[in-house]
Amino acid sequence: MTEIKERNNTLDFLRGFAAIWIVLIHTCFHSGDAYVPTLVKQLVLIIDVPLFMFLSGYTLHYSEGFEKNTKRLVKMYLYYLVFLLIFFVIAVIRNSQVVNLPNIIKAMFFQIPTGTTVKSFEYSIWFIPMYFVVTLIGSSFLKNDNLKIIHLITIFVIYGLSLYYFKVPTLPMIFMYLFIYC
């Protein structure tokens, strides 16, 4: 019989706050870019991703650990691939020049073709590979079992990144978010 854990209202509140903050940062940097002061943009950056990474690491204690996180990441990647399919179908319908095999392969490894009309997506894509790396390494640190899975996924990610060079979060950024996560 599985024990049902009680909801953590503080955690739920912080998740809601983080979600609202993510909307705020995208508003400041994309639709509000012309009129939001630089100081406000810098202050907004202090909270969004660090809070999100902290909550992700903290909630690992409420989940079933590394296996559940890995399944969640695979599911997230599959959703991303569905999004890419829709993205490229719309691009074909609009007779966009971004639809070709190299761009499709690059997009599968989080490099979106420049010049698309979805600027927010282009600017925000850095988060997904950083989140994958930090979550895989961080959850293995916190729940040190089944390292074979993390090695396979890490090799897959490194292979994909090596196919096409693109800007990924730097190691200091990954270590900072990994520290916050753990």
N, C-alpha and C positions, 0 to 999 in steps of 0.2 A: 504494500500500500504506500502510495506516494504522499509525502507530507505537503500540504498546501501552505505556501508562505503568504504572510499577511502583506498587503500593499503598503508601500512606504510612501506616504503622502508628501514628505519633503522631497524625495527623489522625483515623484511625479511633478511637483511644482517646479523643480529645477529643470527638468526636461522641457516643460512648457516654456519656461523662461528662455532656455537655450534656443528653442525653435523660433520664438519671437525675435530673439537677438539675431539669428541667421537671416530672417526676413529683413530686419533693420539694416544689417550690413550690406545685403544685396541692394537694398533701396538706396543707401548712401553712395555706393560705388557705381551703380548702373543708372538708374533713373534719376538720381539726385546728384550725379557727378558734377554738373555745371554749377550748382548752387549750394552744396553742402560744404562748409569750411573744412580745410585740411585737418585742423585740430580735432574736429568731431570724427572724421574718418579714422584718425589714428587712435582715438579713444575707443571707438567701436571695435577695432581690431584686437584690443587687449583682452576682450572677454570671449568672443565667439568660439573660435576653434579650441583654445585651452579649456574652456568650460565643457565643451562637447567631448573632448578627449578624456577629461577627468570623469565625467559621467559614464562614458563607455567603459573605462577601467573599473570604476566603482560598481557598476551593475554586473560586472563579471561575477562578483561574489553572490549575486542573486540568481544567476543563471547556472546551467549545468556545466560550465567550463569551456575548455578548449574545443571540444567536438561541436558543441552548440554554436560557438562563435565561428568556427570554420564553415559549418553548414549555412549560417547566416550570411557569411561573405560570399559563398558560392551562389546563394539565392540572390544576393544583391548584384553580383556580376551577371547573372542570367537576366535580371530585370534591366540592367544596363544594356545588354545585347538586344533585348526587345526594343528598348528606346532607340538604339542605333538603327535597327531595322526600320522603324517608323521614320526616323530622321532621314535616312537615305531614300526611302520611298517618296517622302515629300520632296526631297531634293530632285529626284528623277522627274516627278510630276512638274516641278517648277523649272525644268531644264537647266539645273545647276551644273556647273563644271566641276564640282567637288566629288562627284560620284565616279570613282575609278578604283581598281583593285588595291593599289598602294594606300590610298586614303582610307579604304574600308579596313585594311589590316592595321594601319596606324591607329584608327579609332578604336579598334578592339583592344588596343593597349593604351588607351586614354589620351591619344593625341588627336584632337579634333582639327579638321582642316580649317585654316584661317580663311577669313572672308565670308563666313556664313552669317546669316542674319540672326543667329542665336548667340549674341555676344556674352550674355550671362553664363551660358554653358561653356563657352570657350575659356572664360576667365576663371571659372570655378572648378574645372576638371582636375586641377592639381591636387585637390583634396582626396579624390578617390584612391589613387595609388598610395598616397601617404597614409591614409586611413587603413588600407589593406595591410601595408607593411607593419605599421604600429600595432594594429590589432593582432596580427599573427604572432609577432615577436612578444608583445606585451602579454597576451593571454598564455603563451607558452611559459613565460617567466612566472606568471601568477599561478598557473596550473600546470606544473611540469610533468606532462605525460603525453604519450603518442607523438613524439618528436618526428617520426617518419612522415606524418602528414605535413607538418610545417616545412620540412626540408623539400618535399615535392612541390608544394605550392610556391615556396621561395625560389626554387630553381625555375619554375614556370614563369614567374614574374620577372626574374632577372633575364631570362631568355627573351621574353617579349620586349623588355626595355632595351635590350641590346640589338634587336632587329632594327629599330629606328631610334636614333637619338632624339630626345626631346627634353624640355625642361621638367625636371622632377624636383621635388623638395630636396634641399641639400641635407647632407648628413647631420649637421648641427640642428636643423629644424626637426628632423626625424627623432634625434636623440632627445630634444627638448620635449616633443609631444610624447615620446615613449616614457620619459620621466614622469610627466603629468599623468599619463595613463596608468602607470604602475603605482 
